[in-house]
Amino acid sequence: MLTIRCAACSKKIWRYDKIGQGEVLRCHKDRIKKMYKAVIADNGRVTCPCGKKIGIDKGTFYKMIAKSFTCKGTKRNG
């Protein structure tokens, strides 16, 4: 499980079950286990309460914006 945090203010955004060893390019909605502080606006943008844009809603997943978040934890091998 990975903890995704905002790179600007270090607040927790969500807990994510990452499968595989690659980078976090997208977060599938069905693998998000706990939401903390993410704010999803009606225009499809995922932002932190501090105002930093974290990702874009693409339907079944969020396309993550590189360098706008940090992640810590362990990745699960597929």
N, C-alpha and C positions, 0 to 999 in steps of 0.2 A: 504494500500500500504506500502510495506517495501522498505527501501533504503538499498541496500547491499553495504558494504564498505570493503576495504582491511584491514585486521587486522594489517599489518605491517606499512603501510603508511597513512591509513585513507582516501584514495581517493575513490570517489564514483565509483562503478562498474556498477550497473543498478538499476532501480526501478522495483519491482516485486509485482504482485498481488497474495498474499498468501491466500489460502483458507484452513481453519481449524486451530486448535490451536497447532498442533505439531511443531516439529523442522523443520528447513529448511534443508532437506536432498538432495533434487533435485529441480531444477528450470526449469519448463516447458517453452520452448521457446515461445509458444503462449501467455503466461502470462507476459512476460517481456515487460513492457510498454515503457521504455526509456533506451538506452544504453549510458553509459558515457565513461568509460576508459578501458573496457575489451578488451584484445587482444586475439584472438582465433588463435592459431597456426595451421599449417597444420597437425600436429600429433594428433589433437583432444584435446589439453590442453588449458584451459582458464587461462590466466595469467594477472596479474596487470602490468602496465607499470614499476613498481619498480622491477619486476621479481618474485614476489611471485605467486606460483601456487594456483589458486582459485578452479578450478573444471576440470571435464573431460567431453567432448562432447560424449553423448550416443545416438545421433540421434534426438529424439524429445525433449530431456531434457538434462540439465547439471547436472551431479552428483557432488554435492558440497563436498569439503574437509573440515571437521570439524576443527575449530580453525584457519582457514586461512582467515576467513571473519567475519564481524560483521553485524548485521541487527538492524534497528531501524524503528519503525512505528507501524501500526496497522494491525492485521490479520483479515481477513473476515471470518465469520462463514459460513459454507457450507450449 
